[in-house]
Amino acid sequence: MTTMTYKLQEYILPLFGGIRWGLFAHCLLPFAFSACSSDDNDDPLTNERPTFMAAERPDWEVDWSSDVARPDWQEPDPTKFECSMDLMVTLEDNFLKYSSDNDMLAVFINDECRGVSYRNVMKDGGVTYLLHVKGSSEEVGKQMELRYYCDMLHYMSIPGWTPSFEPNNLMTSAYQLVLRPEDGSKKYPLRTTVLIEHSNELPFIIKQNDLLGIFNGDECLGVAEPDPLNYATWRIDAFSNDKTEHVQFRYYSVDKGGVYIFPIEITLNGNFIIVPVEF
C-alpha cells in the first residue's frame, strides 16, 4: 500500500470508523489510485483516429471506365407501330466531362429497341437526349427500359427509372428524367449512402475545395465536397460490387494542406449507413 493510501486512511477511517471501512479503504483505494495514476496521454481511440499526411489537393474520382463494346442500337421500322411518344432526358452534370457525340441513349419495350437518341448540347453546356419512342396500342402502359452508352468510357448503364409507354405524351422539362449513369452501372451495381458523423472539435476549418473520399485500398469508390453549413454530418455516395470488402474514409483539408486517413473499416451494404469518426 502506498504512502498516499495510508495518509488517506488516517483521514477517512476516523470519520467513518470501524473495521468494515478499513477493509473498504484497504481493498479499493489502491485501485482508485491505480486508475488516477495512468498516463493522461493514453487515448482509447488512438487506433480509430486518422493519420495525417501533407499533400496537395488530390484528384480523387471514381473510375467508371469499362470494356463494353459500343452497341449497335437501331431505330425501329416506324411502319410497324401506330403509336409514339417522346421522352426528354438530361445527363447529370457529373458525367458531362465524359460526354461525346458518339454517346447513345436508347429505349426498349419487351427487350426490343424502340428509339435511339444522340446528345444535344445546350447553350448552358448541359446535355439532353430526345427519344421518339414507337409502340403499338397493345403496349400502352407497358414499362420501358432506358440504356445509356458512354463511348469515352466504354461504359453502359441501365437506369432503374422505368417510365410507362403513354402515346402522344411529350414528357417536357417538368417530367423529364435526369440521367445518372452511375445508377444501373454494370461495374458498380451497389450504391451506398454513407453519412460521416463527427462529434469532437475539428482540427481544421472546413473550406471550399475540401474533399471527402471512400476508398477500397487505392481504388476510389466515392467523392464529395463537405457542406460547410452542415458541420456535424457529411454525405458521400459510394459505389461498389460484390467483390468490394472493407473500405476506408479519407478527408482532404485545404486549411491543413493534407489528407486525414481513417483506419476504421466500413462495410458498404448498397443502402444507407452511418459512420461515426473522431479526429
C-alpha positions in Angstrom: 0.0 0.0 0.0 1.3 3.4 -0.9 2.2 6.2 1.5 -0.7 8.3 0.0 -3.1 5.5 0.7 -2.0 5.4 4.4 -2.4 9.1 4.6 -6.0 8.9 3.3 -6.8 6.2 5.7 -5.6 8.4 8.5 -8.3 11.0 7.5 -11.1 8.7 6.3 -11.1 6.0 9.0 -11.6 8.3 11.9 -14.6 9.9 10.2 -16.4 6.6 9.4 -14.7 4.3 11.8 -14.8 0.5 12.1 -13.2 -2.5 10.6 -15.5 -2.6 7.6 -14.5 0.9 6.4 -10.9 -0.1 7.0 -11.2 -3.1 4.7 -13.0 -1.0 2.1 -10.2 1.5 2.1 -7.5 -1.2 2.0 -9.1 -3.0 -0.9 -10.4 -0.2 -3.1 -8.2 2.8 -2.7 -5.2 1.2 -4.4 -7.4 0.6 -7.4 -8.6 4.1 -7.4 -5.1 5.5 -7.4 -4.0 3.0 -10.0 -6.7 4.4 -12.3 -5.8 8.0 -11.5 -2.1 7.5 -12.0 -2.5 6.1 -15.5 -0.9 8.0 -18.3 -3.0 11.1 -19.1 -2.0 10.8 -22.8 -3.4 7.2 -23.1 -6.1 7.7 -25.7 -8.5 4.7 -26.0 -9.5 5.9 -29.5 -5.9 6.0 -30.8 -6.5 3.1 -33.1 -9.5 4.8 -34.6 -8.2 8.3 -35.1 -6.8 9.3 -38.5 -3.2 9.7 -39.6 -2.3 12.9 -41.4 -0.2 13.2 -44.5 0.8 16.5 -46.0 -0.3 16.6 -49.7 -1.5 18.9 -52.5 -5.2 18.6 -53.3 -5.7 15.1 -54.7 -7.6 14.4 -57.9 -10.0 11.8 -56.5 -12.6 10.4 -58.8 -14.5 7.1 -59.3 -13.0 5.2 -62.3 -16.1 4.4 -64.4 -14.2 3.2 -67.4 -15.1 -0.3 -68.6 -14.6 -2.6 -71.6 -18.2 -2.7 -73.0 -18.2 -2.6 -76.8 -20.3 0.0 -78.5 -23.8 -1.4 -79.0 -25.5 -1.5 -82.4 -28.8 0.0 -81.4 -31.0 0.8 -84.4 -34.2 2.8 -84.8 -37.2 0.5 -85.3 -39.2 0.4 -88.5 -41.9 3.2 -88.0 -44.4 1.4 -90.3 -44.7 -1.4 -87.8 -46.1 0.7 -85.0 -49.1 3.0 -84.9 -48.3 4.8 -81.6 -45.5 7.0 -80.4 -44.4 9.3 -77.5 -41.4 11.5 -76.7 -39.0 11.3 -73.7 -36.7 14.1 -72.8 -33.7 13.1 -70.7 -30.9 15.3 -69.2 -27.5 14.0 -68.5 -26.3 14.5 -64.9 -23.7 17.2 -64.5 -21.1 14.8 -63.0 -21.0 12.9 -66.3 -20.7 15.9 -68.7 -16.9 15.7 -68.8 -17.2 12.2 -70.3 -19.9 13.1 -72.8 -19.2 13.0 -76.6 -21.2 12.9 -79.9 -20.7 9.1 -80.0 -22.8 8.5 -76.9 -26.2 7.0 -77.2 -29.4 6.6 -75.2 -31.9 4.0 -76.3 -35.3 2.9 -75.0 -36.6 -0.6 -75.0 -40.0 -2.3 -74.7 -40.0 -6.1 -74.2 -36.3 -6.0 -74.8 -36.8 -4.6 -78.3 -35.2 -1.2 -79.2 -38.0 1.4 -79.8 -35.9 4.6 -80.1 -32.4 5.8 -80.2 -31.1 9.3 -79.4 -27.7 11.1 -79.6 -26.8 14.0 -77.4 -27.9 17.6 -77.9 -25.6 20.2 -76.3 -27.5 23.1 -74.8 -26.4 26.7 -74.6 -25.6 26.4 -70.9 -23.3 23.4 -71.6 -25.8 20.8 -70.5 -26.6 17.7 -72.5 -30.1 16.4 -73.3 -31.5 13.4 -75.2 -34.8 13.5 -77.0 -36.2 10.0 -77.6 -39.1 9.4 -80.0 -40.5 6.1 -78.8 -42.6 3.8 -81.0 -45.0 1.2 -79.9 -48.4 -0.5 -80.5 -51.7 0.2 -79.0 -51.4 -3.2 -77.1 -48.3 -1.9 -75.4 -49.9 1.2 -73.8 -49.0 1.2 -70.1 -46.0 -1.1 -70.6 -42.9 -0.2 -68.7 -39.9 1.0 -70.8 -36.2 0.4 -70.1 -33.5 3.0 -70.8 -30.0 2.0 -71.7 -27.1 4.5 -71.9 -23.7 4.1 -73.5 -20.7 6.4 -72.9 -18.2 6.0 -75.7 -15.3 7.7 -74.0 -15.5 5.2 -71.0 -16.7 2.2 -73.0 -19.4 2.1 -70.3 -23.1 1.1 -70.3 -25.7 1.6 -67.6 -29.4 0.7 -67.3 -31.0 3.2 -65.0 -33.7 1.9 -62.7 -36.3 4.5 -63.8 -38.9 2.7 -65.9 -41.5 5.1 -67.4 -44.7 3.8 -68.9 -45.4 3.9 -72.6 -48.1 6.6 -73.0 -48.7 7.5 -76.7 -48.9 11.2 -77.7 -47.4 12.2 -74.4 -44.5 14.7 -74.6 -42.6 14.5 -71.3 -41.4 18.1 -71.0 -39.0 19.6 -68.6 -41.5 19.3 -65.7 -41.4 15.5 -66.1 -38.1 14.8 -67.7 -35.6 12.3 -66.4 -32.2 13.3 -65.1 -29.9 10.5 -66.3 -27.5 9.4 -63.6 -25.2 6.9 -65.3 -24.0 5.5 -62.0 -27.5 4.2 -61.4 -27.7 0.8 -63.1 -24.0 0.5 -63.5 -22.6 -2.9 -64.5 -19.3 -2.1 -63.0 -20.5 -0.8 -59.6 -24.1 -2.1 -59.2 -24.3 -1.2 -55.5 -24.8 2.4 -54.3 -24.5 3.1 -50.6 -25.3 6.5 -49.0 -22.6 7.0 -46.3 -23.2 9.6 -43.6 -19.9 10.5 -41.8 -20.6 11.9 -38.3 -18.0 13.5 -36.1 -18.6 14.7 -32.5 -15.3 16.3 -31.5 -13.8 19.6 -32.4 -12.2 19.6 -35.9 -8.5 20.3 -36.1 -9.1 22.4 -39.2 -11.6 24.9 -40.7 -13.9 23.5 -43.4 -13.2 25.3 -46.6 -14.2 25.3 -50.2 -12.5 22.5 -52.2 -12.1 20.2 -49.2 -12.8 16.6 -50.3 -14.3 13.5 -48.8 -13.4 10.1 -50.2 -14.3 6.5 -49.8 -11.5 4.0 -50.8 -11.0 0.3 -51.2 -7.2 0.3 -51.0 -6.2 2.9 -53.6 -9.5 2.4 -55.6 -11.7 5.4 -55.2 -15.4 4.5 -54.8 -16.9 7.8 -53.9 -16.1 11.5 -53.7 -17.9 14.5 -52.3 -17.3 18.0 -51.0 -18.4 18.7 -47.4 -21.1 21.2 -46.8 -19.7 23.9 -44.6 -23.2 24.7 -43.3 -23.7 21.1 -42.2 -20.9 20.9 -39.7 -21.6 17.6 -37.9 -22.6 15.3 -40.8 -21.1 14.7 -44.3 -22.6 12.7 -47.0 -20.9 10.5 -49.7 -22.4 8.2 -52.2 -20.1 5.2 -52.5 -20.3 2.7 -55.4 -19.2 -1.0 -55.1 -19.7 -4.5 -56.3 -19.8 -7.9 -54.7 -16.0 -8.1 -54.7 -15.7 -5.0 -52.5 -15.0 -5.8 -48.9 -13.9 -3.2 -46.3 -13.4 0.4 -47.3 -12.0 3.4 -45.6 -12.7 7.1 -45.3 -10.3 10.0 -46.2 -10.6 13.7 -45.8 -8.6 16.3 -47.6 -8.3 19.7 -45.8 -7.3 22.8 -47.7 -6.7 24.5 -44.4 -4.1 22.0 -43.2 -2.8 21.1 -46.7 -3.1 17.4 -46.4 -5.1 14.2 -46.1 -6.5 12.6 -43.0 -6.7 8.8 -43.4 -9.0 6.9 -41.1 -8.2 3.3 -40.1 -11.9 2.5 -39.4 -13.1 -0.2 -41.8 -16.6 0.4 -43.4 -18.8 -2.3 -44.9 -20.9 -1.0 -47.8 -24.4 -2.5 -47.9 -25.9 -1.0 -51.0 -28.3 1.0 -48.8 -27.6 3.5 -46.1 -25.0 3.6 -43.3 -23.9 6.0 -40.6 -20.2 6.1 -39.7 -19.0 7.9 -36.5 -15.5 9.2 -36.6 -13.2 11.1 -34.2 -10.3 13.4 -35.3 
